[in-house]
Amino acid sequence: MSDRPATAEPIRVIFVCTHNSARSVMAEALLRRHGGSRFEVVSAGVEPGAVRPMTLRVLQEAGLETAGLHSKSVGEFIGQPFNYVITVCDQARQVCPVFPGGRRTLHWGYPDPSEATGTEEEQLAAYRSVFTALAERIAIFVTLAERERGTSTATATG
């Protein structure tokens, strides 16, 4: 059984970051988990690189699916309609292309965990901190986006 009404299209979200290697990938995985089939989510970078191993480690520690996560270019998604275009770093916000189909553009600025220095554990702490902040914000976002859409989790699952 689906967790959204048969007639409701999923809420489409794209998370944009510079390299699509940490923050946007974490956000994508988190929204997939918390939004279920009520959301269709992708992430992309303005200068895509490889997904960082510590990103995958933090996602796996949280029990989130990492299969299929890879860095993608925003160019792959130009012209596609999105309900929300969310930038998660200041640099991407400045150079993010306009998505004509984007109904809402949001900016959630987070520090780049890949810039953390120190021991491996200190670097992991930076990734975990960003992950935790994103998880808290996404939990709120799911509720608000569904409310704005006119559905709620209770309606969608009941």
N, C-alpha and C positions, 0 to 999 in steps of 0.2 A: 504494500500500500504506500502510495506517495504521501509525502508530508506537505503537500500543497493541493489546493483544489484543482481538478482536472482542467478547468477553464482559465486558470491564472498562468500567465507567462512568468517565467522566473525573472527576478530583478537582476539586471545585468550590471556587473561591476568590473572595472579594470583598475588595478593598483599599479601606479607608475613610480619608478625610482630611476636613479642614474644607470646602474649596471644590471638591475634585476638579479641580484646575487644574494641578497639578505632580506632587507625590510619588506620589499614588495612580495617576495616569495613566501615569507612568513605570513604576511597578511592574506595572501591567496589561500594557503593551507588552512589557516584559522577560519576564514569565512566559509570555506568548503565544509569544514566540520560543523560550525555553529549555524550556518544558514541552510545546510542540506540542499535539497532539490528546489527550495524556494528561491535560491540564488544561483546565477551562472557567473562564475568568477574566473578572471584571468589576471596575470600580472605581466608587465613588460618593462623594458628599460630604454632610455633614450640613447644609451651607449652600452648595449648588452654585453655581458661577459659570462663567465661560468658561475653557477651557483656555488657558493662557498661551502666547504666541508663542515664548518662549524654551524652554518645555517641548518644543514641537514641533520647534524647531530642534535641540535636543540629541538628540532621538530620531532625527531625520533624519540628523544627523551620524554616528550609530551604525548607520545602515542599517536602522532599525526602521520598520515600517509605521505610518503615522499616520492613514491614511484611516479614517474612522468614529469616531475618538476624539473624544468630547465629554463634557462634564460632565453627570453624572447624579445624581439624588437617591437617598439610601439608601431613601427611601420606596418607590421602584420595586421594591425587592428584599425588603421585609419579608415574611416568611412563606415565602420560598424556602429550601430546604435548602442549606447550604454546609458543606463539610468544614472549611474554614478561613475565619475572619473575621479580617482583619489590619488593624489601625489603624497608620497611618504618621505620625501626629502626635499630640502630647499632648492638644491640645484635642479632637480627634475621639474619642480614647480616653475622655475624661470624659463625652461626650454621645452616644456611639455607642449606637444602639438595640440591644436584645437580639434576636438572630436565633435563634428557637427551634430551627431546624434546624441551627444552627452547632455542629459537633462540637468544634471547637477555636477558641479566641480567642487571638490573639497580638498583641503590641504591638511595633512596630519604630519607635521615635521618631527622626525626622530633622528637622533644622532646615528651616524654610520658605525655599526659595531665592528666593521672590518678595519676601522682605523684605530681600534684599541691596541694598546701595547702592553707589555709585561709578560707574565707567565701564561701558559696555556689556560690555566684556571682563571686568571684575571681577564683574559680575552673572552673566554666562555661566559664569564659573568656579564660582560657587556652585551653579548648576544642574548643571554637570558633576560636581561633587564628590558631590552627592546621588545623581545617576545612577550613578556608579561604586560608591558604597556599596551602593545597592540591587541593582546587578548582581551584586556579590559575594555578597550575602546570598541572593538568589534562586537562584543556582547551587547553593548549599548546601541551600536549602529544597527544591528539586526533588528532589534525591537523598534527603533525609530523608523527604519526604512520600511518595515512591514506596516507600521501604523500609517505612514505616509501613503503607502500603496493601498491602504484600506483593508488590509488583512492583519491578523495577529497570529502568533504561533498557536494559540488555542483554537482559533477558527480554522487555521490551515491544517491542524492535526486532528481536529475533532469533527 
